[in-house]
Amino acid sequence: MGLFQSFNISASGLTAQRFRTDIIAQNIANVNTTRKEDDEPYRRKVVTFQEKRVTPFSQIYSTSKNALVGNGVRVSRVTEDYDTDFVEVYDPSHPDADENGYVFYPNVNTVTEMTNLIDATRAYEANATAFNASKSMAQAGLQVGKS
Amino acid sequence: MDITLLNRVDSNYLSNIAKEQGLRAKDPEEPFSSVLSAMMNSLNETNELQINAQEEEIRFALGYSDNTHDMMVAAAKASVALQYTAAVRDKLIQGYQELMQIQV
């Protein structure tokens, strides 16, 4: 039903932000992971979003309005952060220290992750509010003409 | 006023739109059947949405769902669709009762 287009869009936003919090939680949890399977420290993960378009096939059948509005948002990919350097700490007694006594910690900055976490939470709430608004509108529309 | 005029759409623009969208009954003698079939379609869609909501509830109860909003979205859709169908049904019954109250 075309009635639920805005519902679906808000739901896709909710799911996308939910996924983003998962990745942020993974970054925070691995803030001290000095070695993965490939002997490297954990690398910070970054989520990128993409607009979810109406597929060309369904566009033929959908009305022009739906083709304009689109289908919401989707996660396009999760990339690893190669731009930020690992944090170097002098700690010769650490099992993962190199020959000079330095340990490389992940390039995760807890403050940045916390900021992103708040951002994701607020974005999730915004989508929930948009969902509730469209639900109220649908219900208000049914009240038209009733006294 | 002639009551048959109510059924006639004189504007070319409107009748073209109606023809494009397939809104008007194919057989002008049976406008009621088209209304009834539209009603049945919306009933079926509502039923499907209710089933979806139920499936989401089961998924949530079994621990398969990975977020809380999927269930609530499905439930909200089902609830709005049910309210919509109930509103249409009320209007249909209201129309029927108006007709039955006509004094002959």
gemmi code that builds the backbone of each chain (N, CA, C; Angstrom):
import gemmi

chains = {
    "A": [
        ("MET", (0.835, -1.203, 0.000), (0.000, 0.000, 0.000), (0.873, 1.257, 0.000)),
        ("GLY", (0.551, 2.210, -0.861), (1.312, 3.453, -0.908), (1.194, 4.262, 0.365)),
        ("LEU", (0.164, 3.934, 1.128), (-0.079, 4.595, 2.410), (1.108, 4.444, 3.350)),
        ("PHE", (1.859, 3.350, 3.191), (2.902, 3.031, 4.160), (4.294, 3.423, 3.695)),
        ("GLN", (4.384, 4.219, 2.618), (5.698, 4.613, 2.109), (6.528, 5.309, 3.188)),
        ("SER", (5.908, 6.270, 3.892), (6.666, 7.005, 4.918), (7.018, 6.095, 6.087)),
        ("PHE", (6.162, 5.126, 6.370), (6.477, 4.151, 7.420), (7.748, 3.398, 7.054)),
        ("ASN", (7.788, 2.938, 5.783), (8.950, 2.142, 5.357), (10.224, 2.973, 5.385)),
        ("ILE", (10.115, 4.249, 4.971), (11.292, 5.115, 4.951), (11.829, 5.300, 6.365)),
        ("SER", (10.930, 5.602, 7.316), (11.374, 5.792, 8.700), (11.952, 4.502, 9.261)),
        ("ALA", (11.342, 3.374, 8.902), (11.846, 2.093, 9.400), (13.245, 1.820, 8.881)),
        ("SER", (13.510, 2.194, 7.593), (14.854, 1.975, 7.051), (15.867, 2.851, 7.786)),
        ("GLY", (15.441, 4.086, 8.139), (16.324, 4.961, 8.921), (16.632, 4.375, 10.280)),
        ("LEU", (15.611, 3.814, 10.918), (15.802, 3.187, 12.233), (16.806, 2.045, 12.143)),
        ("THR", (16.627, 1.195, 11.132), (17.516, 0.041, 10.989), (18.953, 0.484, 10.714)),
        ("ALA", (19.089, 1.519, 9.856), (20.429, 1.995, 9.505), (21.148, 2.555, 10.735)),
        ("GLN", (20.440, 3.376, 11.523), (21.082, 3.958, 12.711), (21.390, 2.881, 13.747)),
        ("ARG", (20.540, 1.898, 13.813), (20.745, 0.763, 14.723), (22.058, 0.050, 14.342)),
        ("PHE", (22.252, -0.150, 13.028), (23.476, -0.794, 12.564), (24.700, 0.055, 12.898)),
        ("ARG", (24.537, 1.393, 12.761), (25.649, 2.298, 13.057), (26.053, 2.174, 14.521)),
        ("THR", (25.067, 2.101, 15.427), (25.414, 1.944, 16.850), (26.137, 0.626, 17.084)),
        ("ASP", (25.747, -0.423, 16.347), (26.450, -1.710, 16.490), (27.934, -1.542, 16.178)),
        ("ILE", (28.225, -0.853, 15.061), (29.622, -0.672, 14.651), (30.374, 0.192, 15.665)),
        ("ILE", (29.715, 1.257, 16.168), (30.367, 2.126, 17.160), (30.665, 1.328, 18.427)),
        ("ALA", (29.715, 0.496, 18.831), (29.930, -0.340, 20.017), (31.106, -1.278, 19.808)),
        ("GLN", (31.224, -1.818, 18.585), (32.359, -2.691, 18.259), (33.674, -1.927, 18.369)),
        ("ASN", (33.706, -0.668, 17.884), (34.914, 0.156, 17.984), (35.297, 0.395, 19.436)),
        ("ILE", (34.280, 0.763, 20.259), (34.577, 1.056, 21.663), (35.055, -0.200, 22.381)),
        ("ALA", (34.419, -1.326, 22.080), (34.790, -2.571, 22.755), (36.218, -2.979, 22.433)),
        ("ASN", (36.667, -2.614, 21.217), (37.998, -3.041, 20.795), (39.056, -1.961, 20.979)),
        ("VAL", (38.812, -1.029, 21.882), (39.735, 0.097, 22.043), (41.109, -0.369, 22.531)),
        ("ASN", (41.189, -1.571, 23.150), (42.469, -2.063, 23.645), (42.953, -3.309, 22.918)),
        ("THR", (42.345, -3.629, 21.793), (42.729, -4.836, 21.071), (44.026, -4.584, 20.309)),
        ("THR", (45.133, -5.134, 20.805), (46.424, -4.840, 20.189), (46.788, -5.826, 19.089)),
        ("ARG", (46.066, -6.943, 19.012), (46.416, -7.896, 17.966), (45.191, -8.642, 17.467)),
        ("LYS", (45.023, -8.617, 16.148), (43.987, -9.442, 15.522), (44.683, -10.660, 14.941)),
        ("GLU", (43.966, -11.406, 14.078), (44.564, -12.618, 13.493), (45.765, -12.256, 12.621)),
        ("ASP", (45.722, -11.077, 11.966), (46.795, -10.714, 11.041), (47.915, -9.919, 11.731)),
        ("ASP", (48.044, -10.058, 13.070), (49.126, -9.431, 13.844), (49.070, -7.910, 13.868)),
        ("GLU", (48.023, -7.329, 13.330), (47.875, -5.881, 13.354), (46.930, -5.508, 14.483)),
        ("PRO", (47.038, -4.277, 15.014), (46.015, -3.841, 15.975), (44.666, -3.697, 15.290)),
        ("TYR", (43.614, -3.620, 16.083), (42.264, -3.428, 15.543), (42.188, -2.086, 14.831)),
        ("ARG", (41.534, -2.095, 13.666), (41.359, -0.850, 12.929), (39.929, -0.370, 13.103)),
        ("ARG", (39.789, 0.937, 13.332), (38.471, 1.534, 13.537), (37.588, 1.352, 12.296)),
        ("LYS", (36.335, 0.985, 12.514), (35.408, 0.789, 11.389), (34.504, 2.013, 11.234)),
        ("VAL", (34.218, 2.359, 9.978), (33.368, 3.522, 9.678), (32.222, 3.070, 8.778)),
        ("VAL", (31.011, 3.477, 9.100), (29.831, 3.117, 8.307), (29.476, 4.252, 7.359)),
        ("THR", (29.171, 3.918, 6.110), (28.662, 4.945, 5.196), (27.270, 4.558, 4.736)),
        ("PHE", (26.416, 5.553, 4.626), (25.029, 5.331, 4.213), (24.842, 5.746, 2.767)),
        ("GLN", (23.741, 5.250, 2.215), (23.435, 5.539, 0.822), (21.922, 5.656, 0.696)),
        ("GLU", (21.467, 6.490, -0.234), (20.030, 6.585, -0.443), (19.528, 5.302, -1.086)),
        ("LYS", (18.394, 4.805, -0.568), (17.814, 3.586, -1.139), (16.834, 4.006, -2.213)),
        ("ARG", (17.211, 3.783, -3.469), (16.355, 4.212, -4.578), (15.311, 3.144, -4.870)),
        ("VAL", (14.278, 3.589, -5.561), (13.327, 2.625, -6.098), (14.032, 1.894, -7.235)),
        ("THR", (13.942, 0.568, -7.289), (14.638, -0.170, -8.341), (14.007, 0.147, -9.683)),
        ("PRO", (14.824, 0.152, -10.764), (14.287, 0.506, -12.074), (13.101, -0.362, -12.477)),
        ("PHE", (13.124, -1.639, -12.035), (12.025, -2.533, -12.421), (10.723, -2.134, -11.746)),
        ("SER", (10.799, -1.892, -10.432), (9.566, -1.552, -9.717), (9.115, -0.140, -10.051)),
        ("GLN", (10.061, 0.676, -10.577), (9.711, 2.045, -10.937), (8.653, 2.075, -12.036)),
        ("ILE", (8.718, 1.048, -12.912), (7.757, 0.980, -14.002), (6.347, 0.830, -13.441)),
        ("TYR", (6.243, 0.055, -12.365), (4.917, -0.210, -11.815), (4.489, 0.822, -10.792)),
        ("SER", (5.468, 1.432, -10.110), (5.078, 2.377, -9.073), (4.624, 3.677, -9.714)),
        ("THR", (3.827, 4.433, -8.973), (3.376, 5.721, -9.482), (4.537, 6.695, -9.463)),
        ("SER", (4.388, 7.812, -10.179), (5.494, 8.753, -10.296), (5.863, 9.333, -8.934)),
        ("LYS", (4.893, 9.425, -8.001), (5.167, 9.999, -6.686), (6.195, 9.142, -5.930)),
        ("ASN", (5.981, 7.823, -5.944), (6.899, 6.933, -5.236), (8.296, 6.983, -5.833)),
        ("ALA", (8.370, 7.125, -7.170), (9.672, 7.193, -7.816), (10.411, 8.451, -7.383)),
        ("LEU", (9.681, 9.518, -7.116), (10.310, 10.762, -6.660), (10.786, 10.639, -5.220)),
        ("VAL", (9.949, 10.042, -4.383), (10.236, 10.019, -2.955), (11.402, 9.092, -2.626)),
        ("GLY", (11.456, 7.943, -3.273), (12.505, 6.989, -2.959), (12.094, 6.038, -1.857)),
        ("ASN", (13.053, 5.245, -1.408), (12.720, 4.156, -0.482), (13.398, 4.288, 0.864)),
        ("GLY", (14.043, 5.436, 1.147), (14.700, 5.588, 2.434), (16.208, 5.471, 2.332)),
        ("VAL", (16.818, 4.868, 3.338), (18.274, 4.834, 3.415), (18.738, 3.392, 3.573)),
        ("ARG", (19.978, 3.129, 3.159), (20.540, 1.813, 3.421), (22.034, 1.961, 3.679)),
        ("VAL", (22.614, 0.974, 4.338), (24.038, 1.006, 4.612), (24.761, 0.605, 3.338)),
        ("SER", (25.618, 1.490, 2.806), (26.291, 1.134, 1.560), (27.500, 0.251, 1.853)),
        ("ARG", (28.324, 0.650, 2.855), (29.455, -0.226, 3.182), (30.042, 0.128, 4.533)),
        ("VAL", (30.841, -0.781, 5.044), (31.589, -0.546, 6.273), (33.060, -0.562, 5.895)),
        ("THR", (33.744, 0.577, 6.074), (35.149, 0.656, 5.691), (36.025, 0.750, 6.931)),
        ("GLU", (37.304, 0.392, 6.763), (38.242, 0.531, 7.868), (38.988, 1.844, 7.720)),
        ("ASP", (39.262, 2.472, 8.853), (39.881, 3.789, 8.861), (41.398, 3.660, 8.707)),
        ("TYR", (41.925, 3.980, 7.483), (43.374, 3.915, 7.249), (44.017, 5.292, 7.358)),
        ("ASP", (43.208, 6.321, 7.608), (43.743, 7.678, 7.647), (44.307, 8.043, 9.010)),
        ("THR", (43.653, 7.538, 10.064), (44.146, 7.834, 11.402), (45.236, 6.821, 11.765)),
        ("ASP", (46.300, 7.320, 12.431), (47.416, 6.437, 12.798), (47.105, 5.690, 14.088)),
        ("PHE", (47.768, 4.529, 14.235), (47.637, 3.790, 15.490), (48.274, 4.583, 16.632)),
        ("VAL", (47.792, 4.322, 17.841), (48.352, 5.018, 18.996), (49.560, 4.223, 19.504)),
        ("GLU", (50.702, 4.927, 19.603), (51.953, 4.260, 19.968), (52.213, 4.480, 21.469)),
        ("VAL", (52.392, 3.391, 22.211), (52.605, 3.520, 23.664), (53.850, 2.720, 24.038)),
        ("TYR", (54.716, 3.315, 24.857), (55.927, 2.603, 25.282), (55.590, 1.712, 26.470)),
        ("ASP", (55.680, 0.400, 26.257), (55.333, -0.548, 27.316), (56.051, -1.864, 27.022)),
        ("PRO", (57.354, -1.974, 27.390), (58.169, -3.128, 27.000), (57.660, -4.448, 27.551)),
        ("SER", (56.903, -4.406, 28.667), (56.468, -5.666, 29.265), (55.228, -6.245, 28.579)),
        ("HIS", (54.646, -5.459, 27.673), (53.439, -5.945, 26.983), (53.814, -7.063, 26.008)),
        ("PRO", (53.025, -8.154, 25.946), (53.367, -9.264, 25.042), (53.407, -8.849, 23.572)),
        ("ASP", (52.656, -7.805, 23.188), (52.623, -7.391, 21.789), (53.585, -6.246, 21.491)),
        ("ALA", (54.485, -5.955, 22.413), (55.433, -4.867, 22.174), (56.444, -5.283, 21.100)),
        ("ASP", (56.892, -4.298, 20.261), (57.902, -4.614, 19.249), (59.292, -4.579, 19.881)),
        ("GLU", (60.356, -4.764, 19.048), (61.711, -4.891, 19.598), (62.165, -3.638, 20.336)),
        ("ASN", (61.541, -2.457, 20.013), (61.900, -1.227, 20.708), (61.061, -0.987, 21.952)),
        ("GLY", (60.125, -1.899, 22.242), (59.303, -1.758, 23.439), (58.019, -0.979, 23.236)),
        ("TYR", (57.655, -0.725, 21.966), (56.434, 0.057, 21.703), (55.265, -0.866, 21.373)),
        ("VAL", (54.098, -0.534, 21.918), (52.869, -1.267, 21.609), (51.979, -0.357, 20.772)),
        ("PHE", (51.399, -0.913, 19.713), (50.472, -0.126, 18.900), (49.036, -0.433, 19.310)),
        ("TYR", (48.362, 0.618, 19.742), (46.954, 0.473, 20.115), (46.073, 0.918, 18.948)),
        ("PRO", (44.822, 0.443, 18.899), (43.931, 0.787, 17.768), (43.743, 2.295, 17.613)),
        ("ASN", (43.404, 2.716, 16.393), (43.191, 4.142, 16.139), (41.781, 4.570, 16.535)),
        ("VAL", (41.280, 3.989, 17.625), (39.945, 4.338, 18.112), (40.087, 5.424, 19.166)),
        ("ASN", (39.383, 6.524, 18.960), (39.346, 7.583, 19.956), (37.994, 7.507, 20.668)),
        ("THR", (38.015, 7.193, 21.964), (36.755, 6.964, 22.685), (35.844, 8.186, 22.645)),
        ("VAL", (36.448, 9.386, 22.698), (35.634, 10.612, 22.684), (34.885, 10.738, 21.358)),
        ("THR", (35.626, 10.481, 20.240), (34.976, 10.529, 18.926), (33.846, 9.512, 18.844)),
        ("GLU", (34.130, 8.298, 19.335), (33.110, 7.249, 19.255), (31.886, 7.613, 20.074)),
        ("MET", (32.114, 8.216, 21.248), (30.984, 8.616, 22.092), (30.140, 9.686, 21.413)),
        ("THR", (30.834, 10.643, 20.757), (30.100, 11.687, 20.024), (29.254, 11.058, 18.922)),
        ("ASN", (29.871, 10.128, 18.182), (29.126, 9.452, 17.112), (27.961, 8.660, 17.671)),
        ("LEU", (28.176, 8.078, 18.863), (27.116, 7.278, 19.482), (25.909, 8.152, 19.823)),
        ("ILE", (26.194, 9.333, 20.394), (25.097, 10.256, 20.720), (24.384, 10.676, 19.439)),
        ("ASP", (25.192, 10.947, 18.392), (24.627, 11.343, 17.102), (23.701, 10.259, 16.562)),
        ("ALA", (24.160, 9.001, 16.628), (23.352, 7.887, 16.123), (22.073, 7.730, 16.942)),
        ("THR", (22.190, 7.894, 18.261), (21.004, 7.775, 19.121), (19.977, 8.841, 18.789)),
        ("ARG", (20.457, 10.075, 18.609), (19.540, 11.172, 18.279), (18.904, 10.952, 16.917)),
        ("ALA", (19.707, 10.466, 15.952), (19.164, 10.216, 14.616), (18.099, 9.121, 14.679)),
        ("TYR", (18.343, 8.112, 15.518), (17.360, 7.037, 15.712), (16.069, 7.622, 16.260)),
        ("GLU", (16.207, 8.487, 17.276), (15.023, 9.121, 17.869), (14.289, 9.974, 16.845)),
        ("ALA", (15.057, 10.679, 15.999), (14.419, 11.515, 14.972), (13.587, 10.661, 14.030)),
        ("ASN", (14.133, 9.496, 13.651), (13.373, 8.600, 12.772), (12.134, 8.073, 13.468)),
        ("ALA", (12.252, 7.760, 14.757), (11.086, 7.278, 15.508), (10.017, 8.365, 15.577)),
        ("THR", (10.463, 9.627, 15.765), (9.508, 10.733, 15.815), (8.815, 10.911, 14.471)),
        ("ALA", (9.599, 10.819, 13.376), (9.008, 10.948, 12.043), (7.986, 9.846, 11.804)),
        ("PHE", (8.320, 8.640, 12.268), (7.394, 7.508, 12.127), (6.091, 7.797, 12.859)),
        ("ASN", (6.214, 8.263, 14.117), (5.014, 8.548, 14.909), (4.193, 9.669, 14.286)),
        ("ALA", (4.903, 10.656, 13.687), (4.179, 11.758, 13.049), (3.356, 11.239, 11.881)),
        ("SER", (3.958, 10.358, 11.038), (3.186, 9.881, 9.893), (2.052, 8.967, 10.338)),
        ("LYS", (2.270, 8.256, 11.463), (1.174, 7.423, 11.985), (0.030, 8.311, 12.483)),
        ("SER", (0.365, 9.387, 13.189), (-0.679, 10.297, 13.664), (-1.436, 10.915, 12.494)),
        ("MET", (-0.681, 11.242, 11.404), (-1.328, 11.830, 10.239), (-2.300, 10.851, 9.611)),
        ("ALA", (-1.863, 9.576, 9.511), (-2.753, 8.567, 8.923), (-4.022, 8.430, 9.756)),
        ("GLN", (-3.870, 8.473, 11.085), (-5.040, 8.329, 11.950), (-5.908, 9.577, 11.915)),
        ("ALA", (-5.248, 10.779, 11.816), (-6.028, 12.018, 11.742), (-6.812, 12.076, 10.450)),
        ("GLY", (-6.212, 11.529, 9.356), (-6.909, 11.522, 8.079), (-8.201, 10.733, 8.133)),
        ("LEU", (-8.217, 9.672, 8.976), (-9.429, 8.856, 9.098), (-10.520, 9.565, 9.879)),
        ("GLN", (-10.124, 10.599, 10.638), (-11.105, 11.325, 11.457), (-11.817, 12.412, 10.662)),
        ("VAL", (-11.345, 12.670, 9.401), (-11.963, 13.736, 8.610), (-13.434, 13.424, 8.383)),
        ("GLY", (-14.289, 14.386, 8.641), (-15.711, 14.204, 8.404), (-16.466, 13.599, 9.576)),
        ("LYS", (-15.742, 13.121, 10.576), (-16.407, 12.582, 11.759), (-16.542, 13.694, 12.790)),
        ("SER", (-17.705, 13.786, 13.370), (-17.874, 14.858, 14.356), (-17.950, 14.254, 15.752)),
    ],
    "B": [
        ("MET", (-33.396, 17.355, -8.380), (-32.216, 16.918, -9.157), (-32.330, 15.436, -9.483)),
        ("ASP", (-31.986, 15.124, -10.724), (-32.018, 13.723, -11.152), (-30.886, 12.955, -10.468)),
        ("ILE", (-31.254, 11.866, -9.809), (-30.237, 11.158, -9.025), (-29.225, 10.458, -9.918)),
        ("THR", (-29.603, 10.152, -11.172), (-28.649, 9.480, -12.059), (-27.491, 10.397, -12.418)),
        ("LEU", (-27.709, 11.727, -12.281), (-26.625, 12.663, -12.574), (-25.441, 12.462, -11.651)),
        ("LEU", (-25.732, 11.941, -10.485), (-24.668, 11.765, -9.493), (-23.595, 10.817, -9.992)),
        ("ASN", (-24.000, 9.904, -10.845), (-23.065, 8.875, -11.308), (-22.293, 9.323, -12.533)),
        ("ARG", (-22.723, 10.449, -13.113), (-22.160, 10.820, -14.407), (-21.030, 11.832, -14.222)),
        ("VAL", (-19.915, 11.526, -14.822), (-18.816, 12.484, -14.771), (-18.748, 13.144, -16.132)),
        ("ASP", (-19.076, 14.445, -16.183), (-19.155, 15.116, -17.471), (-17.818, 15.661, -17.932)),
        ("SER", (-16.959, 16.046, -16.942), (-15.699, 16.661, -17.320), (-14.802, 15.654, -18.035)),
        ("ASN", (-14.286, 16.046, -19.200), (-13.415, 15.145, -19.964), (-12.170, 14.782, -19.185)),
        ("TYR", (-11.644, 15.813, -18.521), (-10.402, 15.601, -17.764), (-10.595, 14.522, -16.719)),
        ("LEU", (-11.696, 14.670, -15.922), (-11.960, 13.715, -14.841), (-12.188, 12.313, -15.380)),
        ("SER", (-12.977, 12.228, -16.467), (-13.286, 10.886, -16.967), (-12.048, 10.225, -17.551)),
        ("ASN", (-11.145, 11.042, -18.158), (-9.899, 10.469, -18.669), (-9.042, 9.916, -17.545)),
        ("ILE", (-8.927, 10.718, -16.476), (-8.152, 10.277, -15.310), (-8.729, 8.980, -14.769)),
        ("ALA", (-10.068, 8.974, -14.625), (-10.729, 7.798, -14.072), (-10.484, 6.589, -14.963)),
        ("LYS", (-10.490, 6.810, -16.282), (-10.275, 5.692, -17.195), (-8.846, 5.165, -17.064)),
        ("GLU", (-7.885, 6.117, -16.982), (-6.473, 5.738, -16.841), (-6.246, 4.894, -15.603)),
        ("GLN", (-6.823, 5.354, -14.510), (-6.558, 4.686, -13.237), (-7.442, 3.458, -13.046)),
        ("GLY", (-8.393, 3.257, -13.942), (-9.287, 2.116, -13.784), (-10.184, 2.242, -12.576)),
        ("LEU", (-10.533, 3.505, -12.255), (-11.319, 3.723, -11.045), (-12.799, 3.427, -11.278)),
        ("ARG", (-13.251, 3.650, -12.508), (-14.685, 3.487, -12.750), (-15.007, 2.029, -13.047)),
        ("ALA", (-16.240, 1.674, -12.722), (-16.678, 0.307, -12.967), (-16.679, 0.041, -14.461)),
        ("LYS", (-16.260, -1.169, -14.860), (-16.240, -1.510, -16.280), (-17.670, -1.504, -16.812)),
        ("ASP", (-18.554, -2.131, -16.044), (-19.950, -2.185, -16.427), (-20.715, -1.146, -15.607)),
        ("PRO", (-21.265, -0.125, -16.271), (-21.928, 0.932, -15.495), (-23.132, 0.424, -14.701)),
        ("GLU", (-23.630, -0.779, -15.085), (-24.765, -1.327, -14.353), (-24.369, -1.846, -12.982)),
        ("GLU", (-23.074, -2.131, -12.815), (-22.664, -2.743, -11.551), (-21.587, -1.933, -10.841)),
        ("PRO", (-21.898, -0.716, -10.444), (-20.876, 0.050, -9.717), (-20.635, -0.530, -8.327)),
        ("PHE", (-21.666, -1.202, -7.804), (-21.533, -1.707, -6.442), (-20.472, -2.794, -6.362)),
        ("SER", (-20.410, -3.651, -7.411), (-19.463, -4.761, -7.345), (-18.026, -4.253, -7.304)),
        ("SER", (-17.768, -3.116, -8.020), (-16.397, -2.592, -7.995), (-16.053, -2.068, -6.603)),
        ("VAL", (-17.026, -1.406, -5.964), (-16.797, -0.921, -4.599), (-16.533, -2.093, -3.674)),
        ("LEU", (-17.356, -3.137, -3.856), (-17.219, -4.308, -2.981), (-15.872, -4.987, -3.180)),
        ("SER", (-15.428, -5.079, -4.476), (-14.152, -5.759, -4.700), (-12.997, -4.925, -4.150)),
        ("ALA", (-13.105, -3.590, -4.247), (-12.067, -2.739, -3.646), (-12.012, -2.960, -2.152)),
        ("MET", (-13.193, -3.080, -1.562), (-13.288, -3.326, -0.115), (-12.647, -4.663, 0.251)),
        ("MET", (-12.934, -5.695, -0.590), (-12.369, -7.011, -0.308), (-10.850, -6.987, -0.437)),
        ("ASN", (-10.346, -6.222, -1.453), (-8.897, -6.087, -1.612), (-8.269, -5.491, -0.362)),
        ("SER", (-8.910, -4.427, 0.136), (-8.306, -3.767, 1.303), (-8.397, -4.684, 2.523)),
        ("LEU", (-9.448, -5.492, 2.597), (-9.545, -6.491, 3.676), (-8.387, -7.475, 3.598)),
        ("ASN", (-8.128, -7.961, 2.356), (-7.036, -8.935, 2.194), (-5.697, -8.329, 2.573)),
        ("GLU", (-5.480, -7.054, 2.140), (-4.211, -6.408, 2.464), (-4.048, -6.250, 3.968)),
        ("THR", (-5.166, -5.854, 4.618), (-5.127, -5.721, 6.077), (-4.774, -7.046, 6.731)),
        ("ASN", (-5.385, -8.102, 6.209), (-5.109, -9.435, 6.743), (-3.641, -9.782, 6.616)),
        ("GLU", (-3.056, -9.472, 5.419), (-1.634, -9.756, 5.208), (-0.765, -9.003, 6.214)),
        ("LEU", (-1.130, -7.732, 6.437), (-0.333, -6.930, 7.378), (-0.460, -7.474, 8.793)),
        ("GLN", (-1.647, -7.973, 9.135), (-1.818, -8.583, 10.464), (-0.940, -9.811, 10.598)),
        ("ILE", (-0.900, -10.617, 9.515), (-0.072, -11.827, 9.546), (1.397, -11.448, 9.697)),
        ("ASN", (1.821, -10.380, 8.944), (3.202, -9.906, 9.070), (3.523, -9.522, 10.500)),
        ("ALA", (2.584, -8.772, 11.129), (2.804, -8.321, 12.503), (2.950, -9.525, 13.423)),
        ("GLN", (2.110, -10.530, 13.189), (2.166, -11.731, 14.017), (3.503, -12.453, 13.855)),
        ("GLU", (3.971, -12.538, 12.566), (5.267, -13.181, 12.303), (6.393, -12.457, 13.029)),
        ("GLU", (6.341, -11.102, 12.973), (7.381, -10.324, 13.652), (7.356, -10.583, 15.155)),
        ("GLU", (6.135, -10.682, 15.708), (6.024, -10.968, 17.145), (6.670, -12.296, 17.476)),
        ("ILE", (6.412, -13.299, 16.633), (6.982, -14.627, 16.881), (8.501, -14.574, 16.778)),
        ("ARG", (8.994, -13.850, 15.723), (10.445, -13.721, 15.562), (11.074, -13.068, 16.798)),
        ("PHE", (10.380, -12.025, 17.296), (10.902, -11.320, 18.468), (10.906, -12.242, 19.682)),
        ("ALA", (9.791, -12.990, 19.841), (9.675, -13.880, 21.004), (10.722, -14.979, 20.959)),
        ("LEU", (11.045, -15.446, 19.733), (12.027, -16.523, 19.609), (13.460, -16.008, 19.659)),
        ("GLY", (13.624, -14.678, 19.645), (14.961, -14.109, 19.713), (15.658, -14.000, 18.381)),
        ("TYR", (14.927, -14.135, 17.257), (15.549, -14.039, 15.935), (15.707, -12.602, 15.479)),
        ("SER", (14.899, -11.685, 16.013), (14.965, -10.314, 15.507), (16.115, -9.581, 16.190)),
        ("ASP", (16.811, -8.723, 15.404), (17.974, -8.059, 15.986), (17.700, -6.613, 16.359)),
        ("ASN", (16.440, -6.187, 16.294), (16.118, -4.881, 16.853), (14.671, -4.858, 17.317)),
        ("THR", (14.330, -3.820, 18.072), (12.993, -3.779, 18.669), (11.985, -3.091, 17.774)),
        ("HIS", (12.477, -2.253, 16.831), (11.511, -1.441, 16.096), (10.797, -2.205, 14.987)),
        ("ASP", (11.406, -3.285, 14.480), (10.764, -4.022, 13.386), (9.373, -4.497, 13.783)),
        ("MET", (9.282, -5.015, 15.021), (8.001, -5.528, 15.496), (6.989, -4.395, 15.627)),
        ("MET", (7.446, -3.270, 16.202), (6.525, -2.157, 16.409), (6.071, -1.549, 15.077)),
        ("VAL", (6.997, -1.513, 14.089), (6.625, -0.982, 12.768), (5.539, -1.851, 12.153)),
        ("ALA", (5.738, -3.177, 12.217), (4.744, -4.091, 11.650), (3.415, -3.951, 12.377)),
        ("ALA", (3.479, -3.805, 13.711), (2.245, -3.669, 14.491), (1.529, -2.367, 14.153)),
        ("ALA", (2.307, -1.270, 13.983), (1.689, 0.026, 13.660), (1.029, -0.024, 12.287)),
        ("LYS", (1.722, -0.670, 11.319), (1.139, -0.804, 9.980), (-0.179, -1.562, 10.051)),
        ("ALA", (-0.162, -2.686, 10.759), (-1.371, -3.502, 10.852), (-2.488, -2.712, 11.514)),
        ("SER", (-2.149, -1.957, 12.559), (-3.188, -1.208, 13.275), (-3.803, -0.123, 12.405)),
        ("VAL", (-2.937, 0.627, 11.676), (-3.466, 1.698, 10.812), (-4.319, 1.109, 9.693)),
        ("ALA", (-3.838, -0.010, 9.106), (-4.598, -0.637, 8.021), (-5.953, -1.113, 8.525)),
        ("LEU", (-5.980, -1.635, 9.750), (-7.253, -2.104, 10.315), (-8.201, -0.937, 10.544)),
        ("GLN", (-7.658, 0.177, 11.049), (-8.503, 1.357, 11.265), (-9.069, 1.866, 9.946)),
        ("TYR", (-8.211, 1.846, 8.898), (-8.630, 2.290, 7.578), (-9.762, 1.411, 7.058)),
        ("THR", (-9.559, 0.090, 7.143), (-10.588, -0.837, 6.671), (-11.883, -0.662, 7.454)),
        ("ALA", (-11.761, -0.450, 8.770), (-12.961, -0.263, 9.593), (-13.696, 0.999, 9.181)),
        ("ALA", (-12.934, 2.066, 8.848), (-13.559, 3.326, 8.434), (-14.329, 3.125, 7.127)),
        ("VAL", (-13.690, 2.398, 6.175), (-14.356, 2.147, 4.889), (-15.620, 1.312, 5.110)),
        ("ARG", (-15.519, 0.293, 5.975), (-16.674, -0.558, 6.261), (-17.810, 0.272, 6.871)),
        ("ASP", (-17.464, 1.156, 7.807), (-18.489, 2.012, 8.426), (-19.213, 2.836, 7.379)),
        ("LYS", (-18.438, 3.391, 6.420), (-19.031, 4.225, 5.377), (-19.952, 3.381, 4.497)),
        ("LEU", (-19.510, 2.151, 4.146), (-20.325, 1.266, 3.311), (-21.648, 0.977, 3.989)),
        ("ILE", (-21.588, 0.620, 5.285), (-22.798, 0.274, 6.027), (-23.699, 1.492, 6.168)),
        ("GLN", (-23.059, 2.648, 6.385), (-23.826, 3.884, 6.497), (-24.599, 4.159, 5.204)),
        ("GLY", (-23.912, 3.990, 4.063), (-24.561, 4.183, 2.777), (-25.712, 3.220, 2.577)),
        ("TYR", (-25.464, 1.954, 2.949), (-26.506, 0.924, 2.813), (-27.723, 1.298, 3.652)),
        ("GLN", (-27.489, 1.761, 4.879), (-28.610, 2.100, 5.763), (-29.382, 3.297, 5.248)),
        ("GLU", (-28.638, 4.282, 4.686), (-29.311, 5.437, 4.095), (-30.265, 4.990, 2.991)),
        ("LEU", (-29.777, 4.043, 2.156), (-30.603, 3.546, 1.049), (-31.829, 2.825, 1.572)),
        ("MET", (-31.640, 2.011, 2.626), (-32.742, 1.218, 3.169), (-33.799, 2.094, 3.822)),
        ("GLN", (-33.424, 3.315, 4.214), (-34.388, 4.184, 4.881), (-35.215, 5.006, 3.916)),
        ("ILE", (-34.935, 4.828, 2.608), (-35.717, 5.595, 1.617), (-37.169, 5.125, 1.655)),
        ("GLN", (-38.090, 6.071, 1.795), (-39.508, 5.734, 1.834), (-40.028, 5.577, 0.411)),
        ("VAL", (-40.696, 4.463, 0.132), (-41.225, 4.258, -1.215), (-42.701, 4.615, -1.243)),
    ],
}
model = gemmi.Model(1)
for chain_id, residues in chains.items():
    chain = gemmi.Chain(chain_id)
    for i, (resn, *xyz) in enumerate(residues, 1):
        res = gemmi.Residue()
        res.name, res.seqid = resn, gemmi.SeqId(i, " ")
        for name, pos in zip(("N", "CA", "C"), xyz):
            atom = gemmi.Atom()
            atom.name, atom.element = name, gemmi.Element(name[0])
            atom.pos, atom.b_iso = gemmi.Position(*pos), 0.0
            res.add_atom(atom)
        chain.add_residue(res)
    model.add_chain(chain)
structure = gemmi.Structure()
structure.add_model(model)
structure.setup_entities()
